[in-house]
Amino acid sequence: MSTATKIAIQGPGLKKQGIVVLQSFFIGFFTFVELWLRSGVGILTGVMILLSFYGALRFGRPGTTYVSVVTPPLAFAANALLWIMIFDGFRPSRVGIDFIAALASQAPFLIIGAAYGWFVYLNAKAKTKPSKRKGLVEN
């Protein structure tokens, strides 16, 4: 039988700034690679988006959950727009179409990652609130 063990990390984990930088870097790098190889974003960028959600939630310090959830969609949109403008030049019609296509192709990955991230965030927030049920039982 094998037992699953958690990866032990040294120290308290990533700060908010570290999460933003790492998520932006990895999403930007994989967006660049896919745009360079395929002229469009696809599964490779999508998997990296999901891994960045999970990695930030897993390796971030307590209190960094909100940043871990909010950063990937913004980082992807900014990086996709930047790389599309670099590869296509400044042709508004072409950039606009490619940008909307990039957002549409990554929508399922962004929605799945955001749903998981918001679940973790709201669940942690609910655990810190005092229970209302305790007061009802005593009355």
VENBELSUL-V477741 format. One record per backbone hydrogen bond with DSSP energy under -1.0 kcal/mol. NH is the residue of the N-H (numbers start at 1). CO is the residue of the C=O. E is the energy in kcal/mol with one decimal. If there is no record, write none. Layout:
# VENBELSUL-V477741
NH:CO:E  NH:CO:E
This chain:
# VENBELSUL-V477741
14:59:-2.6  19:15:-2.1  20:16:-2.2  21:17:-2.3  22:18:-2.6  23:19:-2.6  24:20:-2.3  25:21:-2.6  26:22:-2.6  27:23:-2.4  28:24:-2.3  29:25:-2.8  30:26:-2.3  31:27:-2.1  32:28:-2.4  33:29:-2.5  34:30:-2.2  35:31:-2.6  36:32:-2.5  37:33:-2.5  38:34:-2.9  39:35:-1.0  46:42:-2.0  47:43:-2.7  48:44:-1.8  49:45:-2.2  50:46:-2.1  51:47:-2.6  52:48:-2.2  53:49:-2.0  54:50:-2.4  55:51:-3.1  56:52:-1.9  57:53:-2.0  58:54:-2.4  59:55:-3.0  60:56:-1.2  61:14:-2.5  64:61:-1.7  68:64:-2.1  69:65:-1.5  70:66:-2.1  71:67:-2.0  74:70:-1.0  75:71:-3.2  76:72:-2.7  77:73:-2.3  78:74:-2.4  79:75:-2.6  80:76:-3.0  81:77:-2.2  82:78:-2.3  83:79:-2.9  84:80:-2.4  85:81:-2.2  86:82:-2.0  87:83:-2.7  88:84:-3.0  89:85:-1.4  91:89:-1.5  95:91:-2.9  96:92:-2.4  97:93:-2.0  98:94:-2.5  99:95:-2.6  100:96:-2.3  101:97:-2.3  102:98:-2.3  103:99:-2.4  104:100:-2.5  105:101:-2.3  106:102:-1.4  110:106:-2.5  111:107:-2.7  112:108:-2.4  113:109:-2.4  114:110:-2.4  115:111:-2.6  116:112:-2.2  117:113:-2.6  118:114:-3.1  119:115:-1.9  120:116:-2.3  121:117:-2.5  122:118:-3.1  123:119:-2.4  124:120:-2.2  125:121:-2.1  126:122:-2.2  127:123:-1.7  136:132:-1.2  137:133:-1.9  138:134:-1.4
